[in-house]
Amino acid sequence: MRVLVVGSGGREHALAWRLAQSPSVYELFAARGNSGTAGLGINLPLSETDFDGIVAVSTERSIDLVVVGPEVPLALGLSNRLDAGGIPAFGPSRAAAQLESSKSFARSVMDAAGVPGPNYRVFQNVAGALSYVQYHDAPVVVKADGLAAGKGVAMCANREDAQYAIRACMEERAFGDAGETVVIEDWLNGPEVSVFGFTDGENLSPVVAATDYKRIGEGGAGPNTGGMGSYGPPHCWSDELAETIREDFMLPVIRELARRGARYRGALYCGLMLTGAGPRVLEFNCRFGDPETQVIMPRLLSDPAEVMLACATGSLADVEPVLWSNRPAVAVVMVSNGYPGSYQTGYAISGLDDVVDADTLVFHAGARLDDDGETVLTAGGRVLACVGMGDTVQDARHLAYQRADRISFDGAYYRRDIAAEAVNVPVGVG
Ligand code: GLY
């Protein structure tokens, strides 16, 4: 197969890396990719929303499968455009991607499918939303309905914070049209887990879980980021939980979408909180997570191209069951000084080839090749992820940090506590 990966982050490097190992793949392209994908295939100078360009290049280069990494092109209908051109696409249609692009749509699907989540209310006018929080116990979570580049969720400890978040969304239009509707949810407590499966809209593979770290600072201090690290399997995970989430949470949502005429083909991401009252869904996303993909792709034992093509063509039942390894993996994300605020780019990255152990990987994210075609330069906030794999989380963690400690660029920063809570507890499975 000739495979095109759409996107340019660490998730897409991890997907491309795993696809490049597939015996079914003989040529790999990325649009637009980064310095990591450049070492695996051909980077094409196309943005993820240049649908005309992506369809044209897929036709010209006889691409057999397009794997769409990020949510934005999916929400805008890239899979629909590829379908119309007869090009198999791994990633849901615009209608099915509403599971991520509209929080109120997702909640209505979950309600119809009987999937438990927090109590919530949807508001399309500011007065109603303000009045609700006035008479509702804090804390609450205020969510912009649409896509807001990961910034549309406000955790509000008191009424004032909730009112501020509602006004920012609905009056000041901080997220544009995405904040015209808000969903206000009860605040839940417990460990968070991201769960992923491959689906063709009817069948769902066995699922795999990972934990991510969202805050910039150790111990969860400071502002939210795109993700500072991840590990899996999470220590709070089990085979029983995996089966429950697959059978009672994810498959019912897939079936409800199909009932509504929106067949879901691609990676389904179920964001859970494990509360004292049982698992509750915080969100569904229409893609793999970042930086979770960096720890789940190394654990995928099956042929990724075969599985993704089967999802795209509605034939997942015809391929061998998807297998995941239980071997732990830990990813430590290195970021530019100042991130998630403003930061400088263009610094040379050294130590990328200092491989002390074969059980390590480096996935590039905000990184690009200099004009010499060799030097790798920082080009974003989240620059790269160092991954360690081992028989225990402790071993995997040690290797991830050993690799990170050998890489440097001006202003490099990474958290030191990724997967720390999972050391010395029994390894989760699934
Ligand atoms: N790691 C969270 C996300 O990908 O949305």
Boltz pocket constraint, residues with backbone or C-beta under 6 A from the ligand:
constraints:
  - pocket:
      binder: B
      contacts: [[A, 212], [A, 226], [A, 227], [A, 285], [A, 288], [A, 289], [A, 290], [A, 291], [A, 292]]
      max_distance: 6.0
